[in-house]
Amino acid sequence: MTQVERPAVIGRLVVCGVGLIGGSFALALRRAGLVGEVIGIGRSEASLQRAQALGVIDGYTMAWAEALKGADFVLLAMPVGQADAVAARMAPHLEAHTLVTDAGSTKRDMIEAFYAHLGDHLDRVVPAHPIAGAERSGADAAFAELFDDRKVVLTPLAENTPAAIERVAAVWAACGAQIRRMSPQEHDRVFAAVSHLPHLLAFGLVHDLAGRANSEELFSYAASGFRDFTRIAGSHPEMWRDICLANRHALLAELDQYLGELAYLRALLIGNDGPALEALFAEAREARNRWADKAFPS
């Protein structure tokens, strides 16, 4: 874990995409006493009005020229599919001192957008990914404690200055996060396995059951196990569409690996091989409990 110092106050923070992540980022920095003015920007004026009414932001604008005037720090928390368009629109108005980070769950597409449009500013554009979220979305779902003791992965660019990396790390740490660093390529491979594939599977299972003729009966008997397994299928559809498509190569590799595991399970069932099935379950339980005990100590 990277150790960071408390950052200086951000005079003007701009949040693009004031939903669960962007809104919680603003609220966490307010809690820490590290932000003066928070300005929201996004596609929906109604959503921005709601965020302002909730006190998540102080004001909003639909124009990047207005948003970035005097901005000290920008968080890009919109769906990753908007990365190219957003980077193109903000580029002409980005000031020399402004630091930029993002909250994208995939890094290759975000970084491609940065290189395509923010070439003159790459020294202070530091990609990041907070490992935090919930199935709810929108400013109403935001809360200041979202990032407490959660990991935020920085995937710095070669062009980033050490000062910019340290400043971005310090801001995320002030939100309560633990800071890690990875290469963008490693990041996308890892999260294809432990985040993107589980979401794909949860969406797929619920979609399959919902499309059956007896779906109402099936759901009427679903209990806590089904609820826990499918919780993430309640996540934002547009966001997860963009994530899956942006990281589709790594996700396809993980899906193929998992199909192999399913084929093996199917073979054990066909062969009525109880000992092998129990051994697999035991290995999985041990691995899962070992991870849970370490990740969520009581």
TAQUI-V908931 format. One record per backbone hydrogen bond with DSSP energy under -1.0 kcal/mol. NH is the residue of the N-H (numbers start at 1). CO is the residue of the C=O. E is the energy in kcal/mol with one decimal. If there is no record, write none. Layout:
NH_CO_E, NH_CO_E
This chain:
2_179_-1.9, 10_34_-3.3, 13_37_-3.1, 14_73_-2.6, 15_39_-2.7, 16_75_-2.8, 17_41_-2.0, 19_17_-1.8, 23_19_-2.3, 24_20_-1.7, 25_21_-2.3, 26_22_-1.9, 27_23_-2.4, 28_24_-2.7, 29_25_-2.0, 30_26_-2.0, 31_27_-2.5, 32_28_-1.7, 33_30_-1.4, 34_29_-2.7, 36_10_-2.9, 37_11_-2.4, 39_13_-3.2, 40_59_-2.5, 41_15_-2.1, 48_44_-1.9, 49_45_-2.6, 50_46_-2.0, 51_47_-2.2, 52_48_-2.2, 53_49_-2.4, 54_50_-1.8, 55_52_-1.3, 56_51_-2.2, 58_38_-2.5, 59_38_-1.4, 61_40_-1.9, 67_63_-2.2, 68_64_-2.7, 71_68_-1.8, 72_12_-2.3, 73_12_-1.6, 74_99_-2.2, 75_14_-2.7, 76_101_-2.0, 77_16_-3.0, 82_79_-2.2, 83_80_-1.7, 86_82_-2.7, 87_83_-2.7, 88_84_-2.1, 89_85_-1.9, 90_86_-2.2, 91_87_-1.7, 93_90_-1.7, 94_91_-1.0, 98_95_-1.1, 99_72_-2.2, 100_124_-2.4, 101_74_-2.5, 103_76_-2.1, 111_107_-2.9, 112_108_-2.3, 113_109_-1.9, 114_110_-2.0, 115_111_-2.7, 116_112_-2.1, 117_113_-1.8, 118_114_-2.8, 121_118_-2.2, 124_121_-2.1, 125_122_-1.1, 126_100_-2.8, 129_153_-1.7, 131_151_-3.4, 132_130_-1.8, 141_138_-1.5, 142_139_-1.1, 146_143_-1.6, 148_145_-1.5, 149_176_-2.8, 150_147_-2.2, 152_178_-2.8, 153_129_-2.6, 154_180_-3.3, 155_127_-2.0, 160_157_-1.3, 161_123_-2.3, 165_161_-2.2, 166_162_-2.5, 167_163_-2.2, 168_164_-2.5, 169_165_-2.6, 170_166_-2.3, 171_167_-2.0, 172_168_-2.3, 173_169_-2.5, 174_170_-2.0, 176_173_-1.9, 177_172_-1.6, 178_150_-3.0, 180_152_-2.5, 182_154_-2.2, 187_183_-2.6, 188_184_-2.2, 189_185_-1.8, 190_186_-2.6, 191_187_-2.5, 192_188_-1.2, 193_189_-1.0, 194_190_-2.0, 195_191_-1.5, 196_191_-3.2, 197_192_-1.7, 199_195_-1.9, 200_196_-2.2, 201_197_-2.6, 202_198_-2.4, 203_199_-2.7, 204_200_-2.3, 205_201_-2.6, 206_202_-2.1, 207_203_-2.4, 208_204_-2.4, 209_205_-2.4, 210_206_-2.6, 211_207_-1.2, 212_209_-1.3, 215_212_-1.7, 218_214_-2.3, 219_215_-2.8, 220_216_-1.5, 221_218_-1.0, 227_223_-2.4, 228_224_-2.9, 229_225_-2.3, 230_226_-2.2, 233_230_-1.9, 234_231_-1.9, 235_232_-1.6, 240_236_-2.2, 241_237_-2.4, 242_238_-2.3, 243_239_-2.1, 244_240_-2.4, 245_241_-2.3, 246_242_-2.7, 247_243_-2.1, 248_245_-1.3, 251_247_-2.6, 252_248_-2.8, 253_249_-1.6, 254_250_-1.9, 255_251_-2.7, 256_252_-2.5, 257_253_-1.9, 258_254_-2.3, 259_255_-2.4, 260_256_-1.6, 261_257_-1.4, 262_258_-2.6, 263_259_-2.3, 264_260_-1.9, 265_261_-2.4, 266_262_-2.6, 267_263_-2.1, 268_264_-2.0, 269_265_-2.1, 270_266_-2.7, 271_267_-2.3, 272_269_-1.2, 273_268_-2.6, 274_272_-1.4, 277_273_-2.0, 278_274_-2.9, 279_275_-2.3, 280_276_-2.2, 281_277_-2.4, 282_278_-2.6, 283_279_-2.3, 284_280_-2.5, 285_281_-2.8, 286_282_-2.4, 287_283_-2.2, 288_284_-2.8, 289_285_-2.9, 290_286_-2.2, 291_287_-2.0, 292_288_-2.7, 293_289_-2.6, 294_290_-1.3, 295_291_-3.1, 296_292_-2.8
